[in-house]
Each structure stands twice: as C-alpha cells, then as structure tokens.
Amino acid sequence: MKRPAPKRRPAPATRAEPRVLDVTIAEVGARGDGIASADGPLEGTRLFVPLTVPGDRVRVRVADPAGQGAGKGAGKGEGVRAELVELLEAGPGRGDPACRHFGRCGGCTLQHMDDGAYAAWNVALVQGALARVGLGGTPLVPLSRTPPAARRRARFAALKRGKRVWFGFNERQSHRLADLEECPVLAPRLLALVGPLRALLADVLPEGGECDVVAADLEGGVDLLLVGPRDLGRAARERLVAFEPEAVARIAWQADERGASEPVANRRPAAVRFAGVPIVPPPGAFLQASAEGEAALVEAVVGAVGDAARIADLFAGLGTFSFPLARKAAVHAVEGDAAAVAAVGRAVQGLRLTAERRDLFEQPLTAKELNRFDAVVFDPPRAGASAQAGALAASKVPLVVGVSCNPATFARDARILVDGGYRLARVHPVDQFLWSAHVELVGVFERG
C-alpha cells in the first residue's frame, strides 16, 4: 500500500516591514487623532495619527498595515494607526501643550491644538455626529467652555514596584502608567494630593499591588475611594486613618469594582449642592466633572424645560437636574443606583421631588407612564438610551431634553425621537472634559 504523502505545514506568516510615509493631515477624528490618506502601496488607506492637526505635513510609520485590517477590502470608515515620526510642516491650528506629560499621559489628547482650533473641533464633532443621522441642519447654541484647573473629580491609577509607587493616569492606548507630576486640568486641591497619596500608597499597597483612587473635590473637603487592594489589613487601615492632609474629608475602600464600599475615615461631612440643597454622595458617586460644566448644563436644561409643571428626570444620578427643576415643578427622579436614590431621598427637604430606583436599560419607562409628564429630561451614560428613546418616541410628551457626553450615541437616540415625531429644535455643546476627545451636549426636542 502506498503511504500517503505527508501534509505540508503552511509557511509561517511574515510580518510586514514598517512603512515610513509623508502625509498631510486632513482632519481630526472623533477620538482626537489626525486623519490622513496614504499614497503609494497603501493608497486609499486612512491613517490615524495622534498628536496632529489639520494641515500638518508629517512623516509617519505604519507598522504591518495588512495585519490591522486596512487596505483593499477594508470597510468604510476603517483605517490603520500610524506613529508620528517627524513634524515636517505645522498646520495653522497647532499650539503649545500646557503640560509636560502631554503625548505620553492618556488624560489629554488635544493639548497640541491652539484654542481656536480646539473650540472649532468641539463644535464640528457635534455637527458631524448629527449630520451622519440626517440631522445636520440642527441649530447649535455657542459652545460653553470650561477653564483649566477646574476638574473636580478624577480617577487615578497606582502601582507599586520595587518599593516605588507610580501614580497618575494610563499612557495613551496602554496599561502603563504616566507618573504624574503636574496637571493643568485638575482642581488645585486634587493636584495637591498627588504627592501625599503616592507616599500613602507606598505604605498601603503590597509589593506588586495596584489600586485606583477616585477623588472628588466636595464642599467640606476631598472624598477619596480606594478601589483595591483586595485585602486591607489592620496596618493599612491605620495608615489611611492617619493620612494627614487637612483637605481630605472622607476615605472609603472597596475590594473591587463590584464590591460594596466600606468607610475607613470620616473626618467631617462632605457634600455637593444642587440648587442650594446639600446632598451627601456615596463614596465614588458620579459627579459632573467641573462646577462650570455643570452650571452650563443645568442652565440649558432648566431654560429648555420652561414652565413645565410635571417633569421626569431619567438617569437622575444624585439629582444634578432634579433639584434645580424641583424649585418650580413637580419632579420624579428615576435612577438605577440604589445609593444615589437613597442620597436624593435624604435631601428632598419638602420639595416636590420623588425618587424611584429602576434600571432604565432593562425596564425603561413606558409610553403610558411617560404620558403623565409635561417634560422629560434624560441623561444616560456614554452608551446612550436607545430603549428609553424608543419609549419616548411612542409617547405624547410635548418636550424632551436629552443630555449626553457622547455625540454619537446622542445622535442615534435623537434619530429615534425624530422618527417618532419630535423635532430637534437646538443643541447646546459644552466643553466639560478639557483637551479630551469628549464633548457634552444638551438637545431640546419638541413634539409635533
């Protein structure tokens, strides 16, 4: 019997050599990267080049473009990442970064733009998202700006190696840490705690240990939540209790993202005020990134709602909009987080404000439930609220106000509402996340 021929092993795949190209940046995309079209063998491929602005002539390195899924056969909107090698000629919108960590730290992506170009990019990001769903003609209110040194809430990462603690934000597209020494975005009380927290965690973290620190600058002091380490021994607790900075009001700890927080040190009350009402937030609670950004959003929402007598505030959080609205209307706040709902309930103080715990992703308010309100405000997370938007589209609510930190998902939900008979009357963009690729906005929808 003739033996079968042995199967040939496939030749090992060869990794393409990096290509170095000279290109001109045409625009800055939604994630803050410059976008250029490649020439030569990669003709037609879109290149995403960080740290560039429109008009920049740059030399870039493209590593293994075939392995990134681009080139012939790539779908619409696809492209490949490219590394900036050299700036050959600066575009008209280029500016000087405000921070020495810029380019390595992933906290900011757009400090290399001058102020005018950066403001225009914020507006264009919103306009582009609306245009992609057929709402490009929507009137835009002038952009509201947030100044430097205003970020009152931040989440830091910490890692201990060789008795040293790295403390700061992740590097761009990396799990490595950029060790923070300065930050023009952070509020002064938060920035002043970077050094003391690094020293504290050198005693609290085991060798090789890591944790996140959520810090919020509140009325009464800074609120700190340590997420990790998984075990907090007696010595570590004592060190946290003895943490010296006077600015710190509370310290809490939780073992991991899903665990419940546990108070460790409670020196004095820490609160945030909405329309003059003090609310004591649970540790690590969501808070608008800056007081200035919050004020712009609240003004836009309250102005849009006008004289509505019965209002639903969906994804209400701690009541950022509920309390200002309740000064002149009956408000029903709906939120999925139990601790936030409890905090709102404790702070009502005779206002016409009720609070309900409900998962609006799994159980959105129905059209029948919505129809008893004169206006609805909804402020979902970045993923948006397509299910709730669908119920709103089927309702008879005369006025809907949408708040979002993601123009793309806002545009998707706006299209649902418009298809259900609403008109998107105007959009108010708010630059709350300074020098980042995020824009907040308020959209006003009118029925009929």
C-alpha positions in Angstrom: 0.0 0.0 0.0 1.3 3.4 -0.9 1.7 5.6 2.1 0.0 9.0 1.9 2.3 11.9 1.3 2.9 13.9 4.5 0.8 17.1 4.8 2.8 20.2 4.2 2.9 22.7 7.0 1.9 26.2 6.0 4.8 28.6 5.7 4.9 30.9 8.7 3.4 34.3 8.2 5.9 37.0 7.6 5.4 40.3 9.4 5.4 43.2 7.0 8.1 45.7 7.5 7.0 49.1 8.8 6.5 51.7 6.1 7.5 55.3 6.5 5.3 57.8 4.6 5.0 61.5 4.3 1.3 62.6 4.5 -0.8 65.7 5.2 -3.4 65.6 7.9 -6.9 66.4 6.6 -9.0 66.4 9.8 -9.1 65.4 13.4 -11.4 62.5 14.1 -13.8 61.7 16.9 -11.1 60.2 19.1 -8.7 63.1 18.7 -6.4 61.5 16.1 -5.4 63.3 12.9 -6.6 61.5 9.8 -4.7 61.4 6.5 -4.9 59.4 3.3 -1.9 57.3 2.4 -0.2 57.3 -1.0 1.8 54.6 -2.8 1.2 50.9 -2.0 -1.3 51.9 0.7 -3.2 54.3 -1.5 -6.8 54.8 -0.2 -6.0 53.7 3.3 -6.9 56.1 6.1 -4.2 56.7 8.6 -4.9 57.7 12.2 -2.1 59.8 13.5 -2.1 61.0 17.1 -0.8 64.5 18.1 -1.5 66.1 14.8 -3.8 68.8 13.5 -5.3 69.6 10.1 -2.7 71.0 7.7 0.2 69.2 9.4 2.7 67.7 7.0 4.1 64.7 8.9 6.3 61.7 8.5 4.7 58.6 9.9 5.5 55.0 10.5 2.8 52.4 9.7 3.5 49.0 11.2 2.1 45.9 9.5 -0.8 47.6 7.8 -2.2 44.3 6.4 -2.3 43.0 10.0 -4.5 45.9 11.1 -7.3 45.0 8.6 -6.9 48.0 6.3 -6.1 48.5 2.7 -8.1 46.8 -0.1 -11.3 45.3 1.2 -11.4 47.5 4.3 -14.9 48.6 5.2 -16.0 52.2 5.1 -14.5 54.2 7.9 -11.7 51.7 8.7 -8.1 52.6 8.8 -4.8 51.9 10.5 -2.9 53.6 13.3 0.3 55.3 12.4 3.1 56.6 14.6 4.2 60.2 14.3 7.9 60.2 13.4 8.5 63.8 12.5 6.6 67.1 12.1 7.7 68.4 8.7 5.4 71.4 8.5 3.0 72.6 11.1 -0.6 73.2 10.3 -2.4 76.5 11.2 -4.2 75.2 14.2 -1.1 73.9 16.1 -0.4 75.2 19.6 1.9 74.6 22.5 0.8 71.9 25.0 0.1 73.2 28.5 1.6 70.1 30.3 5.0 68.4 30.1 3.3 65.0 30.3 1.3 65.6 27.2 1.9 63.0 24.4 2.6 60.2 26.9 -0.2 60.7 29.5 -3.6 59.5 28.1 -5.6 62.0 30.1 -5.5 64.6 27.4 -5.4 64.1 23.6 -5.8 67.7 22.2 -3.4 70.0 24.0 -1.4 70.4 20.8 -4.3 72.4 19.2 -4.4 76.1 19.6 -7.5 77.4 21.5 -9.5 78.5 18.4 -8.9 75.2 16.5 -9.7 73.2 19.7 -13.0 75.0 20.2 -13.9 74.6 16.5 -13.2 70.9 16.7 -15.6 70.5 19.7 -18.4 72.1 17.6 -17.5 70.1 14.5 -17.6 66.8 16.4 -21.3 67.5 17.4 -22.2 68.7 13.9 -20.6 65.6 12.3 -22.4 63.2 14.6 -25.8 64.9 13.8 -25.1 65.0 10.1 -24.4 61.3 10.0 -28.0 60.6 11.1 -29.6 63.2 8.8 -29.8 66.0 11.4 -27.0 68.2 10.2 -29.2 71.3 9.9 -29.9 71.4 13.7 -29.2 74.9 15.1 -26.3 74.9 17.6 -26.0 77.2 20.6 -22.5 78.7 21.1 -20.1 76.4 22.8 -19.8 76.7 26.6 -16.2 76.4 27.8 -14.5 75.0 30.9 -11.3 76.7 32.2 -8.1 74.9 33.2 -7.7 73.7 36.8 -11.4 73.1 37.1 -11.6 69.2 37.1 -13.1 68.3 40.5 -13.4 64.6 40.0 -10.7 62.2 38.8 -9.9 58.5 38.8 -6.2 57.9 39.3 -4.3 54.6 39.0 -1.5 53.4 41.3 1.1 50.6 41.0 3.8 49.6 43.5 7.0 48.1 42.1 10.3 47.9 43.9 9.1 50.0 46.9 8.2 52.8 44.5 4.6 53.9 43.6 3.7 55.1 40.2 0.6 57.3 40.4 -1.3 59.0 37.7 -3.2 58.2 34.5 -2.7 55.5 32.0 -0.5 56.3 29.0 -2.2 56.7 25.6 -3.6 53.3 24.4 -1.6 51.5 27.1 -1.9 49.9 30.6 1.4 51.6 31.6 1.2 54.5 34.0 2.4 58.0 33.3 3.7 59.1 36.7 2.0 62.4 37.4 4.0 65.4 38.5 1.7 68.2 37.1 -1.7 68.5 35.6 -3.2 71.8 34.3 -6.7 70.2 34.2 -7.1 69.2 37.9 -8.6 71.4 40.6 -5.8 72.7 42.9 -7.0 70.6 45.9 -6.8 67.4 43.9 -3.5 68.2 42.4 -2.0 69.0 45.8 -2.9 65.5 47.0 -0.9 63.6 44.3 2.4 63.6 46.2 0.8 62.7 49.6 -1.3 59.9 48.0 1.8 58.5 46.4 3.5 58.4 49.8 0.4 56.9 51.4 0.1 54.1 48.9 3.8 53.2 49.4 2.7 52.0 52.9 -0.7 50.7 52.0 0.0 48.6 48.8 1.9 45.4 49.0 4.8 44.9 46.6 3.4 44.5 43.1 0.0 45.7 44.3 -2.2 48.2 42.5 -5.4 50.1 43.0 -7.5 53.0 41.7 -8.2 56.2 43.6 -11.4 58.0 42.9 -11.1 61.6 44.2 -13.8 64.2 44.3 -13.4 67.8 45.5 -16.6 68.4 47.5 -17.9 71.0 49.9 -16.2 70.2 53.2 -13.2 68.5 51.6 -11.9 65.9 49.3 -13.7 62.5 49.2 -11.4 59.5 48.5 -12.3 56.0 47.5 -9.7 53.3 47.1 -10.8 50.6 44.7 -8.4 47.8 45.7 -6.2 46.3 47.1 -8.4 43.2 47.5 -7.4 42.9 51.2 -7.0 45.8 53.5 -5.2 44.8 56.7 -5.2 46.5 60.1 -1.9 48.3 59.4 -3.1 49.7 56.1 -6.4 50.8 57.7 -4.5 52.6 60.4 -2.3 54.3 57.8 -5.4 55.5 56.0 -7.0 56.9 59.2 -3.7 58.7 60.0 -3.5 60.2 56.5 -2.6 63.8 57.3 -3.7 66.3 54.6 -6.3 68.6 56.1 -8.1 68.8 52.7 -9.3 65.2 53.0 -12.8 64.8 54.4 -13.6 61.1 53.9 -11.8 57.9 52.9 -13.5 54.7 51.9 -12.4 51.4 50.4 -13.8 48.7 48.3 -12.1 45.4 47.3 -13.0 45.6 43.6 -15.3 47.2 41.1 -18.3 45.1 42.1 -17.8 45.2 45.8 -19.6 47.5 48.3 -17.6 50.4 49.7 -16.6 50.5 53.3 -15.9 53.7 55.3 -12.4 53.9 56.7 -12.1 57.5 57.9 -14.9 60.1 58.2 -13.5 63.3 59.5 -16.3 65.7 58.6 -19.3 65.9 56.3 -18.6 66.2 52.6 -21.4 67.3 50.3 -22.3 68.7 46.9 -25.0 71.3 46.4 -27.7 71.3 43.7 -29.8 74.5 43.7 -28.6 75.2 47.2 -29.6 71.8 48.6 -26.7 69.8 50.1 -26.5 66.1 49.1 -24.1 63.7 50.7 -23.0 61.4 47.9 -22.0 57.8 48.4 -18.2 57.1 48.0 -17.2 57.3 44.4 -20.5 58.6 43.2 -20.8 60.1 39.7 -20.4 63.9 39.7 -20.2 66.3 36.8 -16.5 66.8 36.0 -16.5 70.5 36.8 -18.7 73.1 38.5 -18.5 75.3 35.4 -19.6 72.5 33.1 -22.4 71.5 35.5 -23.6 75.1 35.6 -23.8 75.3 31.8 -25.7 72.0 31.6 -28.2 73.0 34.3 -28.8 76.4 32.8 -29.5 74.8 29.4 -31.8 72.1 30.9 -33.8 74.5 33.1 -34.1 77.0 30.4 -35.4 74.4 27.9 -38.0 72.9 30.3 -39.5 76.4 30.9 -42.9 76.3 32.7 -43.5 72.6 32.6 -45.4 71.6 35.7 -44.6 67.8 35.8 -41.2 66.6 34.9 -39.5 63.2 34.8 -35.7 63.2 35.3 -34.4 59.9 33.9 -30.9 58.6 34.8 -31.1 61.2 37.5 -27.9 60.3 39.4 -27.6 62.4 42.6 -30.2 64.9 41.3 -28.0 67.4 39.3 -31.1 68.4 37.3 -33.8 67.1 39.7 -33.2 69.7 42.5 -33.0 72.8 40.2 -36.1 71.7 38.4 -38.0 71.0 41.6 -37.7 74.6 42.6 -40.7 75.3 40.4 -42.1 72.0 39.3 -43.1 68.5 40.5 -40.2 66.2 39.6 -40.0 62.4 39.6 -36.3 61.3 39.5 -35.5 57.8 38.2 -32.1 56.2 38.8 -30.7 52.7 38.8 -28.1 53.1 41.6 -29.6 52.4 45.0 -27.1 54.5 46.9 -27.7 57.6 44.7 -31.5 57.2 45.1 -31.1 57.0 48.8 -29.0 60.1 48.8 -31.6 62.0 46.9 -34.3 60.8 49.2 -32.5 62.1 52.3 -32.1 65.5 50.8 -35.6 66.3 49.5 -36.4 68.8 52.3 -40.0 69.4 51.4 -39.5 69.8 47.7 -42.0 68.3 45.2 -39.5 65.7 44.4 -39.9 61.9 44.4 -37.2 59.3 43.6 -37.5 55.8 42.2 -34.9 53.1 41.8 -35.3 51.5 38.4 -32.9 50.0 35.7 -33.9 52.1 32.7 -31.9 49.9 30.4 -33.8 46.8 31.3 -37.1 48.5 32.3 -37.5 51.9 30.6 -40.5 53.9 31.4 -43.3 53.0 29.1 -45.2 55.4 26.8 -48.2 55.2 29.1 -46.0 56.0 32.2 -44.4 58.9 30.3 -47.6 60.5 29.1 -48.4 61.9 32.6 -45.4 64.3 32.3 -45.2 67.7 30.6 -41.5 67.3 30.0 -38.8 64.6 30.3 -35.1 65.0 30.9 -32.8 62.1 30.3 -29.0 61.9 30.9 -27.8 58.4 30.2 -24.2 57.1 30.3 -22.0 57.1 27.3 -23.8 54.1 25.8 -26.9 56.2 25.4 -30.5 55.1 26.0 -32.0 53.6 22.8 -34.6 51.6 24.6 -35.8 54.6 26.6 -35.6 56.8 23.5 -37.9 54.3 21.7 -40.5 54.6 24.5 -40.3 58.3 24.4 -40.8 58.3 20.7 -44.0 56.4 21.2 -45.2 58.7 23.9 -47.1 62.0 23.8 -44.7 64.0 26.0 -44.6 67.5 24.5 -41.0 68.3 25.4 -37.9 66.1 25.8 -34.4 67.3 26.9 -31.5 65.0 26.2 -28.1 65.4 27.9 -25.2 63.3 26.7 -21.4 63.0 26.9 -21.2 61.1 23.7 -22.4 62.9 20.5 -22.5 59.6 18.5 -25.0 57.8 20.8 -26.9 61.0 21.3 -27.3 61.3 17.6 -28.5 57.7 17.4 -31.1 58.3 20.1 -32.1 61.7 18.5 -32.8 59.9 15.3 -35.2 57.6 17.1 -37.0 60.5 18.7 -37.2 62.4 15.4 -38.6 59.4 13.6 -41.2 59.2 16.3 -42.5 62.7 15.5 -40.2 65.0 17.5 -38.2 68.0 16.1 -34.7 68.6 17.4 -35.0 72.3 18.0 -31.4 73.0 19.1 -28.3 71.5 20.6 -26.0 73.2 23.1 -22.4 71.8 23.2 -20.4 72.0 26.4 -16.7 71.5 26.6 -16.5 70.0 30.1 -13.7 67.5 29.6 -10.9 69.9 28.7 -8.5 68.9 26.0 -10.0 65.4 25.7 -11.9 63.8 22.9 -15.2 64.1 24.7 -17.9 66.7 24.3 -21.0 67.1 26.5 -24.3 68.5 25.0 -27.9 69.3 25.7 -30.5 68.7 23.0 -34.1 70.0 23.0 -36.9 68.0 21.3 -40.3 69.4 20.7 -43.3 67.3 19.7 -45.2 68.0 16.5 
